[in-house]
Amino acid sequence: MTDSEHLAPGAYSFFARAVLITLSLSEKGRAMRILWVKVGGLWPSNTGGRLRSIHMIAELSSRHRVTLLTTHGPGDDPEGLKTHLKGCERIVSIPHVLPKHGSVRFAAALLRSWFSPLPVDLLKNRVAALRRAACRLVTESKIDLCVADFLIAIPNVPTDGSVPVVLFAHNVEHMIWKRLWEVENKIGRRVILNYEWRKMHRYEARICHQVEMTLAVSEADRTLLAAESPGARVEAVPTGVDIAYFSPNGTPERPNEIVFTGSMDWYPNEEAVLYFMEYVLPQIRHEEPDATLTVVGRNPSGRLRAAADQAGVRVTGTVEDVRPYLKEAAVFVVPLRVGGGTRLKIFEALAMGKAVVSTTVGAEGLPLVSGEHFLQADGPDAFAQATLSLLRDPARRRAMGRAGRKLVEDRYSWSKVTMEFERKCQEVFHNDAN
């Protein structure tokens, strides 16, 4: 177990942090004591969920007393987390290894879940040491508010009324499972996925009623969650992007270069790339033989690498920095057919002034106008033609890139997004205090 008293990127000095907290006291009452619970680690911040959480925690910890309670597994770096979240009052990271899909441990978790109200995804993320630590911190540290980061954190936080709980719902979880069921072809897997998405649906609806507030990451997700949980308090906060880190710098793009970024060990991303290589890329190359595709993201499977070799596609695997690949892109593609929440990868591409083609699912929940900020296309024929139209029109790519960059600059920096998140949390805190 790692227990640190200080931590956060962007590091504020102790004096600066004290000044900010004092300002917060004078303007909005005393600073909140927030317990943030996250299963699955935060550093390195190599997934959209981790990025969203770590930026928000860093912003919140400059004005409030934040204790972070998380887990780490192989490949995670709890010491690096301390370096990047120095504003936190305390960080506790507990070792926890998730059972791999297809392993004996996973099969055992699936079997146990059939006799439990918890869907398998939540059962395998239930960590007894994490829950004990959360309950102890609530009792000993007089926590004002607990943030459950993702639905999978809920089994690890006190839901007995001892502390108000805010569910930070990065996704509508049952929709991910439902979409997996919809695109699955194997009968056995379809039966299991059908059972799991329905069970997740029931659990998600119950939890939205049980917590004080659910914060979705888009109006579309808020509408879905509110519809499944009538009477529950469901609000929305937008997704953000680091507009200083992701910014255009004049690097020339590579002609006909198509780029996809995303964690390749997340099934929706792998499915999207396999679909694109099989059904979309051949149509593009039929008309533009020099078109290339680069897939950037951690832990690509052997199946993906084999398909990429056959299709003549570059797969990078894990990279320290995705920006060099984004800079070279003529068109950034998001051919997702499965998923939930909002895709930070689109905001990152827009922040770098890139033209984007996305499916409806890929752009779901983002405040984008097709034809202005990106092109929306569903089905292989439409997606191929939309990509080709941008590859052939540099002026349109530049105009779309400028519009996307302006949008995220004006409305979606992490500081602006976190202020909205903070305001919602303060509503819960003040309501509970009264």
N, C-alpha and C positions, 0 to 999 in steps of 0.2 A: 504494500500500500504506500502511496506517495501522498504526503500531506504537506502542502506548502502554504505559507501565510501570505505570499505575494505572487502576483502574476498578471501579464497581458501585453498584446502587441501594441504598438503605438505608445507604449509606456509613458505614463505620467509620473513625474516625481511625486514624492510623498506630499510636498508642500502644495504643488499644483492640484493634486487630487483633493487635498483638504479644502482648498479655496473653492473648487467646483462643488463639493458637497455642501459647503457653507452657503453658496449661492442657491443651491437646490433647496436648502432649508428655508431661506428667506422667501423664496418664490412659491414653493409648493408644500411647505411643511417639511417635517424631518425626512431625511433620506430613508428609503425602504431597505430593509434587510431581506435580500432575495436569495432563496435557495434554487439553483438551477440544476436540474437532474437530466443527464444525457447518457444513454446507453450506447456503447460502440465507439467511444473516443472522439476526439476533436482535432488531434494533430498527428500527422500532417493534415492540413485542410484541403484534401484532395477529392472531396465530393461537394455537390451543391449544398446538401444539408449542413455539412460541417462549416462551409464558408459562411452560410447565412447565420448560423449560430455563433460562430467565433467573432464575427464583426459586431453582432448585436451585444454579445457579452462584453466586448471591449468598450463599446459606447456606454452601456449601462453602468459598468464598473467605474466610469469616470464621475458618476453622479450619485451612485448608490453603493451600499455594502453588499457585494455579491459573493456568495460562496458557491463554487462549482463542484458538483459531485458527479463523477463520470467513471467510465471503465476504459481499460486499454487491453489490446490483444497483440498478437504478433504483427509487427509492422507499424504499430502506434508508438508515439514518442511522448510519454508524460513529462519528461524533463523539458523537451522542446515546447510543450504546452505552457509551462511556467514562464518561459522566455517571452512567449507571445501574448500572455494575458497577465501582465504584471499588475494591472489595476485591481484584480480580484482580491478580496480580503483573505480568502482561503481556497485552496484547491485540494480535493481528495480524489485520487484516481485508483481504482481497484482492478486488479487483473481479472480478465474474463475472456474466455475463448468460445466463440459461437460454434456450434456443431456445423460442419460443412454439409451442404446439400448432397444427399445421396449417401452420407456416412451412416454408420450404425447409430451414432448418437442422434443424428437428425431423425432417423426412422423411429427411435425410441421416443423422442420429443413429440413426433407426430402422433404416435400411438397414445401417449399420455394425454395429449390435447383432446383426443376424442372423448375422454372421460372428465374433461375440465371445461369450465365456461370460457377459458382463454383460447383464442385461436393459436395455432402452432407458432406463428411469428412472434407472438407476445410471450408464449410459454418459454421459448428458447432464449428470450431476452430477460427473463425474470432472474434477478441476481440477489440471493438472500443477503449477502454482505452489503450490497448497495442499499437495499431497503432498511436494514438495521442502521446503517450510517445516516440515512435520511431522517429516520424517526428520532435518532439521538440528537441530530443537529436541530431539528424542530423544537425538541424539548429543552436542550441546553442553551441554544443560541437565540431563542425567542424570535424565530423567523417570522417575518410579516407576510411573505408571499412565496409560494413554490411554483416554479415553472417546470412543467413536464415537457421535455423537448422530444417531440414525436410521440405518437400514441404508445409505442413500445416502452416508453419510460413509465407509463401509468402504474404497472404492477409494482414499481419500486418506489412510489411516493405515498405518503400518508393520505388516505382519502376518507378519514374518519371525522373530518371537520376540525381537526386540531390546527390546521393552517389552510387558508384559501389557496386553491390550486388553479392555475391557468394552464390549459393544454395548448401548446404551440404546435399546431397541426400543419406540418410542411406539406402533407398530402391528404387527400381523402382516401384512406388506406383501403377500404373495401373496393373502391373503383380500380385500384391497381390489380387486385386479385381477380376482380370480375373481367377485366380486359385480358389478363393472362388466360383465363378460362375461354374467352371468346376466340383467341387466336391459336389455342392449343389443338393439335390434331390427334394426339394419342388418347384413346378411350380411357385408359386407366388414370392418366393424369387429369383428364377432363373431369372425371368423377370426383377426384380429390379436390381439384380447384373449385369446382362448383360448390362443394360442401364448405370449403374454407372461406370463399368470398361471402357466402351467406352468413356464416358464423361471425366473420369480421364485421359485417354490416350491423348485426344485432349488438355486438359488443361496442362498436364505435358510437352507435346511437345512445346506448346506455351511459357511456362515459361522458358524452357531451352534456347530458342532463346532470351528471353527478358532480362535475367540476363547476367552479364559479363562472368561468368564461373559457370559451374555445376561440383561439385566434388562428384563422385560416390565412393563407398567403395570397389569396386572390378573392375577388367578389364571386367568381364562378364557384370556387370551393366553398365559400361561405354559404352560398345559396344551396348547394348540395347538402352540406352538413345541417343547415337549418331545416331543410325539408325532411331529413331523416330523423331529426330530433325536435319536433314541434315543442315550443316553450323553452327550449334551451337557449342560453345566451351565447350567440355565435357572432363574432365580429371579424373584420378583415384588416390585415395590414399588408402593404405591397412588398414585393421582393426588391432587393437593392443590388447595387454593384459598386465596386471600388473604382470610381471614375478617374482617380489619379493613376492607379496601377494599370488599368486597362484604358489606354488612350492611343489614338493614332499618332505615329511619329514620322510619317512620310516614307517608310520602307516600301519599295516597289513590290507589288503583288506579282505572283507567278502566273503567266497567262494560262487559263483553263485549269487552274488548281482549285479543287474542291476539298473542303476540310470539314471533318466532324470531330468534336471533342466530347469526352465523357468517360466516366468510370466504366471500363469494359467488363468488370466483374459484376455489374448490375444488369440483370437479364434484359430489361427493356432497351438498354443501349445496345447490347449485343444483337438482340432481335432486329433492331432498327438497321444496324449496319449490314447484317446478313441479307435482310430484305432489300436494302438499297443496292448491294453488290449484285444480287441475283436478278432483280426486276427493273431497276432504274438505270444503273450505270451502263448496261449494254445499249440501251436506247440513246443515252447521251453520246457514247462513243461511236455509235452508228453515224451520227451527224457531225461529231467533233472527235475524230480519232485520237487527238492529242490530249484529251481530257484526262486528268489524274485525280486520284482520291487519296487523301492522307487521313488515317484514323489515329487520333491521339487520345491515350487514356490508359490507365493502369490495368494490369493483370488480364490481358486478352487471353481467351481460352485457346487450346490447341485447335478446336474446331474453327474458330474465327481466323486464326493464322493460316490454317490450311486453305480455307475459302479465299482469303486475301491473296495468298500466293498464286492460286489458280486464276484469280481475276486481275492480277497485276496491280494490287493495291498496297500502298505502304502502310504498315502498322508499327507505331513507334513503341508501344508499351508505356511504362511509367516515364514521365518527364518532369523535371523540376519546374519548368516554366512553359505554359502553353502559348504564351504571347508570340514567340518567334514563328510558330506554325499559323497562328491567326493572322499575323502580319502578311504572310505569303499568300493567304487565301484570296482568290478572286470571288468565290462564293462559299458561304458557310451553310451547311445543310443540317436539318434536324428532322430526319424521316421517322420519328417515333410513332408507333401505333399503340403502345402500351405505356402506362405511366399515370402519374397524378401530380398535384401540386403545380409548381411553376419551374421552368427551366432557367437556371442562372446562366447556362451556357449561351442562351440567346442574348441576354443583357450584356454579357461579356463581349460577344461579337459586335453588338450594336455600339458599345462604348468604344470599340476600336474602329468604328466607322465602316463596318463590313456589311455587304449585302447578304441577306439571309433568305433561304427558302425553308419553310417548315410545314409539316402537316398540321391539321387542326389540333390534334392531341399535343404535338410538340409546343405549340404556341398557346395552349390552353391557359386561361387565367391571366395572361399578360395584356396590358392595355395598348395593344398594337393595332394599327390600321393596315390591312393588306393593301399593297399597292403604294403605300407611303413609307412605312417602316420596314416592311418585309413582304415576301410573296407567300401566300398560303396556297398549298396544293395537296390534294389527297388522291391516292391511286398512282400507280407507277407512270402512266402516260402523262398525267397532268404534272407530276413532280418533275419528270424529265424535261418537259417543255418549259416549265418555269425556270429550271436551272439553266437550260440552254439559252433562254431569252436574256438572262443576266450575263452569262459568259460572253454573249455577242454584243453587249451594249455597255461599254465602260462608263459612258455618261450617266446612264440610269443607275449603275452600281454606285457611282460617287454620290449622286443625289440621295439615294436611299441610305447610304452610309451617313451622310450629313444629317438627315432627318432622324435617324436612330440615335446618333450621338447627342443631338440636341435634346431629345426626349429624356434620355437617362441623366443628362446634366441638370436639366430643369427640375426633375421630380424624383429621381431614384438613387441618389447617393445614399450610402449607408447611414450617414448622420441624420438625413431627413426621414428615412424609413424607421430608424430606431426611435426617433422622437414620437412617432405615432404608436409604436409598440409600447413605449414607456407610458404614454398617456392612458392607454387601455389598462395597463397594469395598475396605474395609480387609481383608476376608477374602482377596480376590485378592492384595492387596499383601503381606500377611504370608505367604501360601502361596508367593508367588514369591520372597520374601526368604529363606525357609527352604529 
